[in-house]
């Protein structure tokens, strides 16, 4: 899996599109949630960048993501 080159103009456009009219961290989080829900196309491969509590993955492990888990609530905080 090749990592695309960063494009600051594109990154800024996506960021602004995701959080347009968002006031506060909860609205920004929901903005990202719904932006990603509409933009992601399944299935795709993803690489784990940090081990966590929610999923039993190791850093660097590649997994196939087959669907958006609709029962999982939107995250409460965001480091956007």
C-alpha positions as CSV (number, residue, x, y, z in Angstrom):
1,X,0.0,0.0,0.0
2,X,1.6,3.2,-1.2
3,X,1.2,6.3,1.0
4,X,0.1,9.3,-1.1
5,X,2.1,12.5,-1.1
6,X,0.6,15.2,1.2
7,X,-1.0,18.1,-0.5
8,X,-1.7,21.0,1.9
9,X,-4.3,22.6,-0.3
10,X,-6.3,19.3,-0.6
11,X,-5.9,18.7,3.1
12,X,-7.3,22.2,3.9
13,X,-10.2,21.7,1.5
14,X,-11.2,18.4,3.0
15,X,-10.9,19.8,6.5
16,X,-13.1,22.8,5.7
17,X,-15.6,20.6,4.0
18,X,-15.9,18.2,6.9
19,X,-16.4,20.8,9.6
20,X,-18.3,23.5,7.8
21,X,-20.6,25.4,10.2
22,X,-19.3,23.3,13.2
23,X,-19.3,25.0,16.6
24,X,-17.4,23.2,19.3
25,X,-15.7,19.8,19.4
26,X,-18.8,17.7,19.4
27,X,-20.1,19.2,16.1
28,X,-16.6,18.9,14.6
29,X,-16.5,15.3,15.5
30,X,-19.9,14.6,14.0
31,X,-18.9,16.6,10.9
32,X,-15.9,14.3,10.4
33,X,-18.1,11.2,11.1
34,X,-20.6,12.1,8.4
35,X,-18.0,13.3,6.0
36,X,-16.2,9.9,6.2
37,X,-19.4,8.0,6.1
38,X,-20.2,9.6,2.7
39,X,-16.7,9.5,1.3
40,X,-15.3,6.0,2.2
41,X,-15.8,3.3,-0.4
42,X,-15.7,-0.4,0.8
43,X,-13.8,-2.6,0.9
44,X,-10.3,-1.1,1.4
45,X,-7.1,-1.9,3.1
46,X,-5.9,0.0,6.1
47,X,-2.7,-0.1,8.2
48,X,-2.9,0.2,12.0
49,X,-0.8,3.2,13.1
50,X,-1.2,2.7,16.8
51,X,-2.3,-0.3,19.0
52,X,-5.5,0.5,20.9
53,X,-8.1,-0.9,23.3
54,X,-11.0,-1.2,20.9
55,X,-9.4,-3.5,18.3
56,X,-6.9,-6.3,18.8
57,X,-4.5,-5.0,16.2
58,X,-0.7,-4.5,16.3
59,X,1.0,-1.4,15.0
60,X,1.8,-1.9,11.3
61,X,-0.8,-4.7,10.8
62,X,-2.8,-4.4,7.5
63,X,-6.5,-5.2,7.6
64,X,-9.3,-5.3,5.1
65,X,-12.1,-2.9,6.1
66,X,-15.4,-4.3,4.6
67,X,-18.1,-2.0,6.1
68,X,-18.9,1.0,8.3
69,X,-20.1,-0.3,11.7
70,X,-23.3,1.6,12.1
71,X,-23.9,0.5,15.7
72,X,-20.7,2.1,16.9
73,X,-21.4,5.6,18.2
74,X,-19.6,8.6,16.9
75,X,-16.5,9.4,18.9
76,X,-17.0,12.0,21.7
77,X,-13.7,13.8,21.1
78,X,-11.5,14.6,18.1
79,X,-7.9,15.6,17.6
80,X,-8.7,17.4,14.4
